[in-house]
Amino acid sequence: MSIEKAKEYFKQFSIENRIVEFPVSSETVELAAIALNCEPARIAKTMAFTVNDQAILIVCAGDAKVDNKKYINYFLTKAKMIKSDDVERVIGHAGGGVCPFAINDGVVVYLDESLKRFTTVFPGCGSGNSTIELTIAELEKYSNFLEWIDVCKAWNDQV
């Protein structure tokens, strides 16, 4: 199970006990925000794409949407999400539980600028009912991200 992979991953940092498992689904931004009783924007959603046959994850704020023009300008290709049937095999976590932790080798993680306005955020932890609260510095550290990017829209309408 992916949640077990995430727990095992976080053991090396002695923070596995910070993972929260809900008795209800947190598979979507809206459901996670309800489970946490927080604003949806603070949910760090993780989206899986392929860029020239390379699997990537983009972690962004819950109120952000990928901007096709920005995506193309950055990656020099159209956004192509990984099919839901392939996500678990390619990334290491099933849809609804995709997170940037304990992922398959070779998957590259990017963090979107939309997250930087928060002190802490809530990414998933490998299942459709789990999360962990992390500071932005912790998210950087534990996600092993490649770089910060700006490929989303809508969120800065509220800033």
Long-range contacts (C-beta under 8 A, 24 or more apart in sequence): 1-126, 1-127, 2-88, 2-92, 2-93, 2-94, 2-97, 2-99, 2-102, 2-126, 2-127, 3-97, 3-125, 3-126, 3-127, 3-130, 4-126, 5-92, 5-93, 5-102, 5-126, 6-99, 6-101, 6-102, 6-125, 6-126, 6-127, 6-130, 6-132, 7-125, 8-102, 9-101, 9-102, 10-101, 10-125, 10-132, 10-142, 13-142, 15-132, 18-132, 18-133, 19-125, 19-130, 19-131, 19-132, 20-130, 20-131, 20-132, 20-133, 21-127, 21-129, 21-130, 22-129, 22-130, 22-131, 23-129, 24-129, 25-96, 25-128, 25-129, 26-124, 26-128, 26-129, 26-130, 26-131, 27-96, 27-97, 27-128, 27-129, 28-96, 29-62, 29-63, 32-62, 32-122, 32-124, 32-131, 33-62, 35-129, 35-131, 36-122, 36-131, 38-122, 41-118, 41-155, 41-158, 42-118, 42-120, 42-121, 42-122, 43-121, 43-122, 43-123, 43-131, 44-115, 44-121, 44-122, 44-123, 44-124, 44-134, 44-139, 45-123, 46-98, 46-99, 46-100, 46-123, 46-124, 47-81, 47-98, 48-81, 48-82, 48-87, 48-90, 48-91, 48-98, 49-79, 49-80, 49-81, 49-82, 50-80, 50-82, 50-90, 51-75, 51-77, 51-80, 52-77, 54-106, 54-108, 55-82, 55-90, 55-91, 55-104, 55-106, 55-107, 55-108, 56-107, 56-108, 56-109, 56-110, 57-91, 57-98, 57-100, 57-103, 57-107, 57-108, 57-109, 57-110, 58-110, 58-111, 58-112, 58-149, 58-151, 59-100, 59-109, 59-110, 59-111, 59-112, 59-115, 59-123, 59-139, 59-143, 59-145, 60-111, 60-112, 60-114, 60-115, 60-151, 60-152, 60-155, 61-112, 61-114, 61-115, 61-117, 61-118, 61-121, 61-152, 61-155, 63-114, 63-154, 63-155, 63-158, 64-112, 64-114, 64-152, 64-153, 64-154, 64-155, 65-152, 65-153, 65-154, 65-155, 66-151, 66-152, 66-153, 67-151, 67-152, 67-153, 70-150, 70-151, 70-152, 70-153, 71-151, 74-149, 74-150, 74-151, 75-151, 93-126, 94-128, 96-127, 96-128, 97-124, 97-125, 97-126, 97-127, 97-128, 97-130, 98-124, 99-123, 99-124, 99-125, 99-126, 100-139, 100-142, 100-143, 100-144, 100-145, 101-125, 101-126, 101-142, 101-143, 102-126, 108-146, 109-143, 109-144, 109-145, 109-146, 110-145, 110-146, 110-147, 110-148, 110-149, 110-151, 111-139, 111-140, 111-143, 111-145, 111-147, 111-148, 111-149, 112-148, 112-149, 112-150, 112-151, 112-152, 113-148, 113-149, 113-150, 113-152, 114-152, 114-155, 114-156, 115-139, 116-148, 117-155, 117-159
